[in-house]
Amino acid sequence: MKSLIQIVFFVFLVSSLFHACHKKEPYVIHYPNKDFFSYDSIHPYKYLQVENYKTFQELKDDIKNTVCKDSTAVLVFKDADSIKKIRLIDFCFRGTHYDYHLRNVIEVLDDTVRKGSNLYKMDHLYEIMKKDFQNNGADYYFADNPNKLVIQIAYPKQGQNHFLNALKLITTNCGKLGMNDYLHLEMSTLENIKIIEPPSR
């Protein structure tokens, strides 16, 4: 009986070690693409774990301190079996913000999407991104081409969980559209953000 227990224990131990050794590691997805993540001695990358911040304000302040001190901010977060890394647009190095109402910008504020002068609920984001990515200047009110499209995002009202969910939705949409290499994301660092109420429709 003792020998049987030892055999069972040994089989269980071997099985556990086998599964541990073959545990699937999360794969990393880079936005816009991995080529942008090569070492930069002038503007080194600072990786910001989104889940480690309690509020959107804390993250926003850290981003401002990062990009305005000769560094490049990269958002890092987990999504299902993957780890996603988004290289943010460095507004301090550009010297100016994009005009929110230009055709090449999608603005996401507190679960409301603004495209030009039109407001939409978040469940319309995929259709708007698809139209922008595929427009190539055909429609005056949408992006000139995928490389010019910028998504600006801020969550001062809804909080960090909503912001993280929005990041997951944006990156998932990029994957569905085959546009991971064209995600240009800018965090709003404006001190006074106008809260946009979602449309009733």
ABEGO torsion letter per residue (X at the ends): XAAAAAAAAAAAAAAAAAAAAABBBBBBBBOABAAAABBBAABBBBBBBAAABABAAAAAAAAAAAAAAGBBBBBBBBBEABBBBBBBBBAAAAGBBBBAABAABBBBBGGBBBBEABBBBAAAAAAAAAAAAAAGGABAABBABAAABBBBBBBAAAEAAAAAAAAAAAAAAAAAAGAAAABBBBBBABABBBBBBBBAX
